[in-house]
Amino acid sequence: MLPGNEYVVKSAVGCGSQGIFFVHGNGRAQIPDGAIIQERCDGREYEITAEIFNTPELQRVFCRKRIATKSGVCTKAEPVNIPEIAQYIRRLTAHVSCPAAFCAQFLMHRGQWCMIDCNLRLGAGTALSTAAGFQLVRAFWANLCGTEVSQSWLTPDPAVKAVLRVYDEVVIR
């Protein structure tokens, strides 16, 4: 670790961001054996989640800026167009076999977008993208069932400025 840099330390096996902590390169923190250590990105002001539909015939990437989270799940998002992330996903899927629907998270670091997480599954915030018009689950199921995937399902509504997830408390008696 380099002095002056900040690092993220997390268990090699875990769930989301549970149990992570930060250390400085010049500190003397106790780091557990087998932990994953990575440099903390400098562009922490916002995180991008990319929802990806990925088949040999059609690939679409929808990016949303995470504005608010609750328990690690995005609760408010803003659709954003970041061509560099779509290009990164195209390069990734050209070299690594990925499922028809998955998501990845990105942060800016030293002036470029860096993938900080890749989930080879639907994300917990996929419903936010769906509400914005990017119907990833619908396209995934149509593809799985061998029916045609309409490109309109993967074309977000340009009028959507933000999506807010609202929780409703339900009492069971």
MDTraj code that builds the backbone (N, CA, C; nanometers):
import mdtraj as md
import numpy as np

residues = "MET LEU PRO GLY ASN GLU TYR VAL VAL LYS SER ALA VAL GLY CYS GLY SER GLN GLY ILE PHE PHE VAL HIS GLY ASN GLY ARG ALA GLN ILE PRO ASP GLY ALA ILE ILE GLN GLU ARG CYS ASP GLY ARG GLU TYR GLU ILE THR ALA GLU ILE PHE ASN THR PRO GLU LEU GLN ARG VAL PHE CYS ARG LYS ARG ILE ALA THR LYS SER GLY VAL CYS THR LYS ALA GLU PRO VAL ASN ILE PRO GLU ILE ALA GLN TYR ILE ARG ARG LEU THR ALA HIS VAL SER CYS PRO ALA ALA PHE CYS ALA GLN PHE LEU MET HIS ARG GLY GLN TRP CYS MET ILE ASP CYS ASN LEU ARG LEU GLY ALA GLY THR ALA LEU SER THR ALA ALA GLY PHE GLN LEU VAL ARG ALA PHE TRP ALA ASN LEU CYS GLY THR GLU VAL SER GLN SER TRP LEU THR PRO ASP PRO ALA VAL LYS ALA VAL LEU ARG VAL TYR ASP GLU VAL VAL ILE ARG".split()
xyz = np.array([
    [0.0840, -0.1174, 0.0000],
    [0.0000, 0.0000, 0.0000],
    [0.0888, 0.1240, 0.0000],
    [0.0482, 0.2233, -0.0759],
    [0.1275, 0.3445, -0.0894],
    [0.0841, 0.4507, 0.0115],
    [0.1787, 0.5160, 0.0752],
    [0.1444, 0.6231, 0.1691],
    [0.0620, 0.7314, 0.0989],
    [-0.0388, 0.7817, 0.1690],
    [-0.1232, 0.8874, 0.1140],
    [-0.2450, 0.8366, 0.0392],
    [-0.2419, 0.7123, -0.0053],
    [-0.3584, 0.6556, -0.0733],
    [-0.4523, 0.5933, 0.0283],
    [-0.5807, 0.5884, -0.0085],
    [-0.6800, 0.5260, 0.0778],
    [-0.7232, 0.3949, 0.0123],
    [-0.7480, 0.2935, 0.0945],
    [-0.7807, 0.1615, 0.0434],
    [-0.9083, 0.1084, 0.1078],
    [-0.9793, 0.0254, 0.0317],
    [-1.0983, -0.0434, 0.0795],
    [-1.0549, -0.1856, 0.1137],
    [-1.0958, -0.2342, 0.2291],
    [-1.0633, -0.3707, 0.2712],
    [-1.1957, -0.4429, 0.2938],
    [-1.2089, -0.5603, 0.2313],
    [-1.3317, -0.6384, 0.2476],
    [-1.3000, -0.7863, 0.2446],
    [-1.3898, -0.8635, 0.3019],
    [-1.3745, -1.0083, 0.3056],
    [-1.3865, -1.0649, 0.1644],
    [-1.3109, -1.1703, 0.1363],
    [-1.3197, -1.2353, 0.0056],
    [-1.4562, -1.2997, -0.0146],
    [-1.5220, -1.3354, 0.0926],
    [-1.6563, -1.3928, 0.0866],
    [-1.7452, -1.3043, 0.1725],
    [-1.8513, -1.2526, 0.1130],
    [-1.9373, -1.1636, 0.1906],
    [-2.0612, -1.1257, 0.1131],
    [-2.1284, -1.0269, 0.1639],
    [-2.2533, -0.9820, 0.1046],
    [-2.2504, -0.8307, 0.0912],
    [-2.2516, -0.7815, -0.0326],
    [-2.2537, -0.6374, -0.0553],
    [-2.1374, -0.5680, 0.0122],
    [-2.1673, -0.4574, 0.0760],
    [-2.0626, -0.3797, 0.1412],
    [-2.0554, -0.4065, 0.2910],
    [-2.1176, -0.5140, 0.3370],
    [-2.1145, -0.5454, 0.4795],
    [-1.9726, -0.5827, 0.5214],
    [-1.9283, -0.5213, 0.6307],
    [-1.7981, -0.5542, 0.6868],
    [-1.6795, -0.4861, 0.6225],
    [-1.7030, -0.3953, 0.5265],
    [-1.5878, -0.3280, 0.4665],
    [-1.5372, -0.2189, 0.5601],
    [-1.4104, -0.1847, 0.5440],
    [-1.3560, -0.0707, 0.6158],
    [-1.2464, -0.0093, 0.5302],
    [-1.2066, 0.1117, 0.5678],
    [-1.1098, 0.1877, 0.4911],
    [-0.9820, 0.2052, 0.5722],
    [-0.8689, 0.2005, 0.5041],
    [-0.7403, 0.2234, 0.5690],
    [-0.6581, 0.3192, 0.4831],
    [-0.5674, 0.3899, 0.5464],
    [-0.4738, 0.4764, 0.4756],
    [-0.3452, 0.3991, 0.4534],
    [-0.2826, 0.4265, 0.3411],
    [-0.1594, 0.3565, 0.3059],
    [-0.0481, 0.3741, 0.4059],
    [-0.0512, 0.4805, 0.4816],
    [0.0539, 0.5027, 0.5803],
    [0.0104, 0.4601, 0.7203],
    [-0.1079, 0.3984, 0.7312],
    [-0.1576, 0.3530, 0.8613],
    [-0.1086, 0.2141, 0.8963],
    [-0.1441, 0.1702, 1.0142],
    [-0.1037, 0.0373, 1.0605],
    [-0.2272, -0.0439, 1.0978],
    [-0.3232, -0.0475, 1.0080],
    [-0.4477, -0.1190, 1.0352],
    [-0.4251, -0.2697, 1.0318],
    [-0.5026, -0.3398, 1.1126],
    [-0.4999, -0.4857, 1.1116],
    [-0.5855, -0.5333, 0.9943],
    [-0.5251, -0.6012, 0.9006],
    [-0.5965, -0.6503, 0.7828],
    [-0.6054, -0.8017, 0.7934],
    [-0.7277, -0.8549, 0.7945],
    [-0.7450, -1.0001, 0.8079],
    [-0.6803, -1.0767, 0.6927],
    [-0.6313, -1.1966, 0.7215],
    [-0.5759, -1.2829, 0.6174],
    [-0.6831, -1.3120, 0.5131],
    [-0.6448, -1.3110, 0.3867],
    [-0.7363, -1.3430, 0.2784],
    [-0.8289, -1.2297, 0.2390],
    [-0.8122, -1.1120, 0.2973],
    [-0.8985, -0.9985, 0.2644],
    [-0.8645, -0.9443, 0.1256],
    [-0.9619, -0.8823, 0.0637],
    [-0.9413, -0.8148, -0.0644],
    [-0.9104, -0.6688, -0.0328],
    [-0.8018, -0.6194, -0.0897],
    [-0.7608, -0.4802, -0.0690],
    [-0.7581, -0.4130, -0.2054],
    [-0.8288, -0.3010, -0.2176],
    [-0.8259, -0.2278, -0.3435],
    [-0.8185, -0.0785, -0.3152],
    [-0.7553, -0.0067, -0.4059],
    [-0.7443, 0.1380, -0.3895],
    [-0.8827, 0.2001, -0.3980],
    [-0.9106, 0.2929, -0.3098],
    [-1.0408, 0.3603, -0.3088],
    [-1.0441, 0.4620, -0.4219],
    [-1.1507, 0.4598, -0.5001],
    [-1.1645, 0.5515, -0.6132],
    [-1.1755, 0.6950, -0.5637],
    [-1.1160, 0.7865, -0.6388],
    [-1.1185, 0.9270, -0.5980],
    [-1.2496, 0.9959, -0.6343],
    [-1.3248, 0.9439, -0.7317],
    [-1.4502, 1.0065, -0.7745],
    [-1.5695, 0.9486, -0.7026],
    [-1.5740, 0.9648, -0.5715],
    [-1.6782, 0.9017, -0.4908],
    [-1.8076, 0.9810, -0.4879],
    [-1.8155, 1.0928, -0.5613],
    [-1.9362, 1.1739, -0.5499],
    [-2.0606, 1.1027, -0.6015],
    [-2.0463, 1.0142, -0.6949],
    [-2.1602, 0.9318, -0.7337],
    [-2.1150, 0.8044, -0.8034],
    [-2.2036, 0.7073, -0.7928],
    [-2.1799, 0.5748, -0.8493],
    [-2.2792, 0.5529, -0.9630],
    [-2.2339, 0.4836, -1.0649],
    [-2.3183, 0.4497, -1.1791],
    [-2.3456, 0.3000, -1.1764],
    [-2.4727, 0.2636, -1.1929],
    [-2.5079, 0.1236, -1.2134],
    [-2.5451, 0.1080, -1.3604],
    [-2.4843, 0.0115, -1.4256],
    [-2.5169, -0.0208, -1.5645],
    [-2.5974, -0.1498, -1.5648],
    [-2.7178, -0.1434, -1.6205],
    [-2.8014, -0.2622, -1.6405],
    [-2.7750, -0.3074, -1.7841],
    [-2.7477, -0.4355, -1.8024],
    [-2.7046, -0.4840, -1.9336],
    [-2.7932, -0.5961, -1.9835],
    [-2.8433, -0.5808, -2.1068],
    [-2.9054, -0.6913, -2.1794],
    [-2.8011, -0.7353, -2.2796],
    [-2.7689, -0.8653, -2.2803],
    [-2.6532, -0.9140, -2.3541],
    [-2.6828, -1.0459, -2.4240],
    [-2.7098, -1.0396, -2.5532],
    [-2.7221, -1.1610, -2.6339],
    [-2.6375, -1.1407, -2.7590],
    [-2.6043, -1.2473, -2.8312],
    [-2.5264, -1.2293, -2.9548],
    [-2.5963, -1.1382, -3.0556],
    [-2.7305, -1.1373, -3.0544],
    [-2.8068, -1.0577, -3.1505],
    [-2.8244, -0.9128, -3.1075],
    [-2.8246, -0.8889, -2.9766],
    [-2.8595, -0.7556, -2.9279],
    [-2.7933, -0.7294, -2.7930],
    [-2.7290, -0.6143, -2.7835],
    [-2.6753, -0.5724, -2.6541],
    [-2.7176, -0.4278, -2.6299],
    [-2.7706, -0.4030, -2.5105],
    [-2.8100, -0.2680, -2.4699],
    [-2.7616, -0.2449, -2.3267],
    [-2.7147, -0.1236, -2.3014],
    [-2.6664, -0.0851, -2.1693],
    [-2.7426, 0.0391, -2.1261],
    [-2.7999, 0.0332, -2.0072],
    [-2.8708, 0.1473, -1.9496],
    [-2.7981, 0.1879, -1.8217],
    [-2.7595, 0.3131, -1.8136],
    [-2.6877, 0.3621, -1.6959],
    [-2.7783, 0.4504, -1.6115],
    [-2.7659, 0.4311, -1.4816],
    [-2.8381, 0.5175, -1.3880],
    [-2.7442, 0.5616, -1.2781],
    [-2.7531, 0.6891, -1.2482],
    [-2.6732, 0.7495, -1.1411],
    [-2.7443, 0.7242, -1.0096],
    [-2.6734, 0.6653, -0.9153],
    [-2.7314, 0.6382, -0.7835],
    [-2.7318, 0.7678, -0.7029],
    [-2.8501, 0.8178, -0.6721],
    [-2.8630, 0.9429, -0.5974],
    [-2.8835, 0.9157, -0.4489],
    [-2.9605, 0.8115, -0.4166],
    [-2.9847, 0.7759, -0.2764],
    [-2.9893, 0.6245, -0.2645],
    [-2.9450, 0.5737, -0.1490],
    [-2.9499, 0.4301, -0.1229],
    [-3.0037, 0.4054, 0.0177],
    [-3.0568, 0.2856, 0.0364],
    [-3.1036, 0.2405, 0.1675],
    [-3.0619, 0.0947, 0.1793],
    [-2.9869, 0.0627, 0.2819],
    [-2.9355, -0.0729, 0.3028],
    [-2.8598, -0.1239, 0.1803],
    [-2.7872, -0.0352, 0.1141],
    [-2.7061, -0.0735, -0.0010],
    [-2.7804, -0.0849, -0.1322],
    [-2.9136, -0.0599, -0.1301],
    [-2.9943, -0.0700, -0.2524],
    [-3.0336, 0.0701, -0.2969],
    [-3.0202, 0.0963, -0.4241],
    [-3.0545, 0.2269, -0.4788],
    [-3.2034, 0.2548, -0.4609],
    [-3.2352, 0.3737, -0.4075],
    [-3.3753, 0.4126, -0.3869],
    [-3.4136, 0.5346, -0.4695],
    [-3.3154, 0.6046, -0.5241],
    [-3.3428, 0.7151, -0.6146],
    [-3.2322, 0.7165, -0.7186],
    [-3.2721, 0.7258, -0.8452],
    [-3.1747, 0.7196, -0.9537],
    [-3.2113, 0.8182, -1.0634],
    [-3.1092, 0.8592, -1.1350],
    [-3.1249, 0.9482, -1.2496],
    [-3.0669, 0.8783, -1.3723],
    [-3.1457, 0.8618, -1.4791],
    [-3.0896, 0.8033, -1.6014],
    [-2.9793, 0.8926, -1.6584],
    [-2.8699, 0.8318, -1.6989],
    [-2.7586, 0.9064, -1.7576],
    [-2.7063, 0.8305, -1.8796],
    [-2.6510, 0.9037, -1.9730],
    [-2.5930, 0.8435, -2.0924],
    [-2.4419, 0.8557, -2.0820],
    [-2.3741, 0.7419, -2.0668],
    [-2.2280, 0.7414, -2.0549],
    [-2.1736, 0.6407, -2.1569],
    [-2.1441, 0.6871, -2.2783],
    [-2.0963, 0.5963, -2.3838],
    [-1.9727, 0.5157, -2.3450],
    [-1.8829, 0.5722, -2.2616],
    [-1.7614, 0.4996, -2.2222],
    [-1.7960, 0.3710, -2.1469],
    [-1.9007, 0.3750, -2.0669],
    [-1.9394, 0.2543, -1.9924],
    [-1.9951, 0.1494, -2.0874],
    [-2.0761, 0.1900, -2.1839],
    [-2.1281, 0.0946, -2.2832],
    [-2.0125, 0.0317, -2.3626],
    [-1.9123, 0.1106, -2.3970],
    [-1.7948, 0.0577, -2.4678],
    [-1.7189, -0.0417, -2.3802],
    [-1.7063, -0.0101, -2.2523],
    [-1.6382, -0.1006, -2.1595],
    [-1.7131, -0.2338, -2.1522],
    [-1.8455, -0.2294, -2.1441],
    [-1.9266, -0.3519, -2.1380],
    [-1.9103, -0.4316, -2.2668],
    [-1.9061, -0.3654, -2.3823],
    [-1.8846, -0.4369, -2.5090],
    [-1.7497, -0.5095, -2.5079],
    [-1.6461, -0.4422, -2.4580],
    [-1.5136, -0.5074, -2.4499],
    [-1.5169, -0.6244, -2.3523],
    [-1.5813, -0.6054, -2.2377],
    [-1.5909, -0.7119, -2.1381],
    [-1.6589, -0.8352, -2.1962],
    [-1.7759, -0.8158, -2.2571],
    [-1.8528, -0.9309, -2.3071],
    [-1.7884, -0.9954, -2.4304],
    [-1.6992, -0.9241, -2.4962],
    [-1.6257, -0.9845, -2.6085],
    [-1.5221, -1.0846, -2.5583],
    [-1.4784, -1.0690, -2.4327],
    [-1.3728, -1.1540, -2.3780],
    [-1.4186, -1.2481, -2.2671],
    [-1.5319, -1.2150, -2.2037],
    [-1.5806, -1.2943, -2.0916],
    [-1.7257, -1.3320, -2.1187],
    [-1.7569, -1.4592, -2.1022],
    [-1.8942, -1.5036, -2.1202],
    [-1.9809, -1.4485, -2.0070],
    [-2.0830, -1.3733, -2.0422],
    [-2.1725, -1.3115, -1.9443],
    [-2.3158, -1.3521, -1.9743],
    [-2.4024, -1.3520, -1.8732],
    [-2.5418, -1.3909, -1.8952],
    [-2.6191, -1.2868, -1.9769],
    [-2.7415, -1.3209, -2.0112],
    [-2.8256, -1.2324, -2.0923],
    [-2.8655, -1.1064, -2.0167],
    [-2.8702, -1.1121, -1.8847],
    [-2.9055, -0.9943, -1.8045],
    [-2.8139, -0.9894, -1.6836],
    [-2.7466, -0.8761, -1.6668],
    [-2.6603, -0.8587, -1.5506],
    [-2.6405, -0.7107, -1.5258],
    [-2.5682, -0.6782, -1.4190],
    [-2.5434, -0.5371, -1.3881],
    [-2.4013, -0.5192, -1.3370],
    [-2.3543, -0.3957, -1.3466],
    [-2.2193, -0.3622, -1.3003],
    [-2.2219, -0.2207, -1.2437],
    [-2.1317, -0.1954, -1.1490],
    [-2.1229, -0.0637, -1.0884],
    [-1.9883, -0.0007, -1.1238],
    [-1.9924, 0.1317, -1.1421],
    [-1.8740, 0.2066, -1.1837],
    [-1.8565, 0.3313, -1.0977],
    [-1.7307, 0.3676, -1.0746],
    [-1.6928, 0.4944, -1.0141],
    [-1.5836, 0.5565, -1.1007],
    [-1.5761, 0.6874, -1.0982],
    [-1.4697, 0.7584, -1.1686],
    [-1.3423, 0.7482, -1.0837],
    [-1.2296, 0.7213, -1.1485],
    [-1.1007, 0.7186, -1.0793],
    [-0.9939, 0.7684, -1.1748],
    [-0.9249, 0.8730, -1.1324],
    [-0.8179, 0.9322, -1.2138],
    [-0.8643, 0.9629, -1.3552],
    [-0.9893, 1.0131, -1.3649],
    [-1.0422, 1.0591, -1.4930],
    [-1.1017, 0.9532, -1.5832],
    [-1.1131, 0.8296, -1.5360],
    [-1.1763, 0.7274, -1.6201],
    [-1.2714, 0.6429, -1.5362],
    [-1.3724, 0.5873, -1.6024],
    [-1.4696, 0.5026, -1.5334],
    [-1.4065, 0.3680, -1.5036],
    [-1.4199, 0.3239, -1.3795],
    [-1.3654, 0.1947, -1.3373],
    [-1.4775, 0.1079, -1.2832],
    [-1.4808, -0.0170, -1.3272],
    [-1.5792, -0.1108, -1.2747],
    [-1.5364, -0.1490, -1.1334],
    [-1.6270, -0.1303, -1.0384],
    [-1.5965, -0.1666, -0.9003],
    [-1.6701, -0.2926, -0.8577],
    [-1.7708, -0.3329, -0.9339],
    [-1.8469, -0.4533, -0.9007],
    [-1.9189, -0.5000, -1.0260],
    [-1.9309, -0.6293, -1.0411],
    [-2.0049, -0.6868, -1.1526],
    [-2.0861, -0.8034, -1.0986],
    [-2.2166, -0.7939, -1.1122],
    [-2.3077, -0.8980, -1.0642],
    [-2.3647, -0.9706, -1.1850],
    [-2.3335, -1.0966, -1.1980],
    [-2.3820, -1.1743, -1.3123],
    [-2.5253, -1.2215, -1.2857],
    [-2.6074, -1.1237, -1.2505],
    [-2.7487, -1.1443, -1.2173],
    [-2.8176, -1.0094, -1.2253],
    [-2.9496, -1.0119, -1.2101],
    [-3.0238, -0.8865, -1.2002],
    [-2.9884, -0.8194, -1.0685],
    [-2.9858, -0.6884, -1.0679],
    [-2.9548, -0.6143, -0.9468],
    [-3.0802, -0.5835, -0.8669],
    [-3.0592, -0.5512, -0.7392],
    [-3.1717, -0.5166, -0.6528],
    [-3.2408, -0.3884, -0.6985],
    [-3.1700, -0.3034, -0.7719],
    [-3.2282, -0.1781, -0.8195],
    [-3.2805, -0.1846, -0.9615],
    [-3.2881, -0.3037, -1.0208],
    [-3.3337, -0.3173, -1.1592],
    [-3.4721, -0.2573, -1.1802],
    [-3.5564, -0.2611, -1.0779],
    [-3.6914, -0.2045, -1.0907],
    [-3.6867, -0.0548, -1.1222],
    [-3.5838, 0.0150, -1.0756],
    [-3.5709, 0.1574, -1.1072],
    [-3.5490, 0.1780, -1.2572],
    [-3.4661, 0.0927, -1.3162],
    [-3.4427, 0.1006, -1.4605],
    [-3.5694, 0.0661, -1.5372],
    [-3.6433, -0.0329, -1.4880],
    [-3.7692, -0.0713, -1.5513],
    [-3.8668, 0.0460, -1.5499],
    [-3.8764, 0.1136, -1.4360],
    [-3.9671, 0.2287, -1.4254],
    [-3.9279, 0.3386, -1.5237],
    [-3.7998, 0.3471, -1.5577],
    [-3.7522, 0.4471, -1.6537],
    [-3.7715, 0.4013, -1.7982],
    [-3.8242, 0.2795, -1.8178],
    [-3.8524, 0.2302, -1.9524],
    [-3.7567, 0.1255, -2.0046],
    [-3.6510, 0.0929, -1.9305],
    [-3.5556, -0.0099, -1.9726],
    [-3.6009, -0.1425, -1.9122],
    [-3.6775, -0.2189, -1.9885],
    [-3.7454, -0.3384, -1.9387],
    [-3.6553, -0.4620, -1.9496],
    [-3.5525, -0.4642, -1.8702],
    [-3.4527, -0.5707, -1.8742],
    [-3.5128, -0.7069, -1.8401],
    [-3.5955, -0.7133, -1.7381],
    [-3.6540, -0.8421, -1.6975],
    [-3.7446, -0.8965, -1.8083],
    [-3.8237, -0.8110, -1.8682],
    [-3.9117, -0.8537, -1.9785],
    [-3.8295, -0.9093, -2.0948],
    [-3.7235, -0.8387, -2.1308],
    [-3.6375, -0.8841, -2.2406],
    [-3.5672, -1.0153, -2.2042],
    [-3.5224, -1.0263, -2.0793],
    [-3.4566, -1.1479, -2.0335],
    [-3.5492, -1.2688, -2.0474],
    [-3.6743, -1.2559, -1.9975],
    [-3.7683, -1.3675, -2.0040],
    [-3.8076, -1.4014, -2.1473],
    [-3.8269, -1.3016, -2.2311],
    [-3.8595, -1.3283, -2.3715],
    [-3.7455, -1.4047, -2.4372],
    [-3.6220, -1.3622, -2.4124],
    [-3.5057, -1.4304, -2.4677],
    [-3.4971, -1.5737, -2.4165],
    [-3.5189, -1.5910, -2.2861],
    [-3.5126, -1.7243, -2.2253],
    [-3.6186, -1.8175, -2.2851],
    [-3.7349, -1.7616, -2.3158],
    [-3.8449, -1.8416, -2.3728],
    [-3.8346, -1.8571, -2.5240],
    [-3.7318, -1.7973, -2.5842],
    [-3.7122, -1.8118, -2.7277],
    [-3.8034, -1.7253, -2.8125],
    [-3.8608, -1.6206, -2.7545],
    [-3.9448, -1.5301, -2.8323],
    [-3.8672, -1.4029, -2.8638],
    [-3.9176, -1.3283, -2.9580],
    [-3.8497, -1.2077, -3.0028],
    [-3.8430, -1.1019, -2.8919],
    [-3.7283, -1.0376, -2.8834],
    [-3.7090, -0.9273, -2.7891],
    [-3.7260, -0.7978, -2.8674],
    [-3.8251, -0.7203, -2.8302],
    [-3.8487, -0.5925, -2.8965],
    [-3.7472, -0.4900, -2.8475],
    [-3.6820, -0.4235, -2.9423],
    [-3.5847, -0.3207, -2.9043],
    [-3.6522, -0.2069, -2.8278],
    [-3.7816, -0.1884, -2.8477],
    [-3.8529, -0.0827, -2.7755],
    [-3.8541, -0.1098, -2.6254],
    [-3.8471, -0.2370, -2.5844],
    [-3.8433, -0.2703, -2.4418],
    [-3.7145, -0.2197, -2.3769],
    [-3.6109, -0.2047, -2.4574],
    [-3.4801, -0.1653, -2.4061],
    [-3.4450, -0.0216, -2.4439],
    [-3.5486, 0.0568, -2.4719],
    [-3.5319, 0.1981, -2.5044],
    [-3.5961, 0.2800, -2.3933],
    [-3.5148, 0.3387, -2.3061],
    [-3.5714, 0.4142, -2.1940],
    [-3.6491, 0.5371, -2.2407],
    [-3.7425, 0.5795, -2.1586],
    [-3.8241, 0.6974, -2.1856],
    [-3.7374, 0.8215, -2.1652],
    [-3.7120, 0.9004, -2.2698],
    [-3.6245, 1.0168, -2.2553],
    [-3.6838, 1.1275, -2.1677],
    [-3.8125, 1.1217, -2.1395],
    [-3.8760, 1.2236, -2.0548],
    [-3.8521, 1.1987, -1.9054],
    [-3.8048, 1.0781, -1.8699],
    [-3.7826, 1.0464, -1.7282],
    [-3.6581, 1.1191, -1.6789],
    [-3.6754, 1.2004, -1.5752],
    [-3.5639, 1.2747, -1.5162],
    [-3.5036, 1.2004, -1.3969],
    [-3.5871, 1.1298, -1.3208],
    [-3.5413, 1.0532, -1.2044],
    [-3.6482, 0.9519, -1.1685],
    [-3.6069, 0.8494, -1.0963],
    [-3.6994, 0.7469, -1.0467],
    [-3.6755, 0.7342, -0.8973],
    [-3.7846, 0.7341, -0.8224],
    [-3.7793, 0.7239, -0.6775],
    [-3.8509, 0.5974, -0.6349],
    [-3.7830, 0.5146, -0.5567],
    [-3.8446, 0.3944, -0.5012],
    [-3.9095, 0.4331, -0.3693],
    [-4.0367, 0.4009, -0.3555],
    [-4.1112, 0.4340, -0.2343],
    [-4.1501, 0.3045, -0.1657],
    [-4.1142, 0.2953, -0.0401],
    [-4.1485, 0.1776, 0.0386],
    [-4.2797, 0.2027, 0.1105],
    [-4.3596, 0.0987, 0.1231],
    [-4.4868, 0.1073, 0.1933],
    [-4.4811, 0.0098, 0.3107],
    [-4.5017, 0.0608, 0.4296],
    [-4.5001, -0.0255, 0.5471],
    [-4.6355, -0.0959, 0.5583],
    [-4.6310, -0.2261, 0.5719],
    [-4.7520, -0.3076, 0.5799],
    [-4.7563, -0.3738, 0.7163],
    [-4.8712, -0.3645, 0.7829],
    [-4.8899, -0.4262, 0.9121],
    [-4.9647, -0.5562, 0.8932],
    [-4.9118, -0.6621, 0.9517],
    [-4.9771, -0.7931, 0.9460],
    [-5.0312, -0.8222, 1.0851],
    [-5.1596, -0.8515, 1.0925],
    [-5.2218, -0.8808, 1.2228],
    [-5.2739, -1.0221, 1.2237],
])
top = md.Topology()
chain = top.add_chain()
for i, resn in enumerate(residues, 1):
    res = top.add_residue(resn, chain, resSeq=i)
    for name in ("N", "CA", "C"):
        top.add_atom(name, md.element.get_by_symbol(name[0]), res)
traj = md.Trajectory(xyz[None], top)
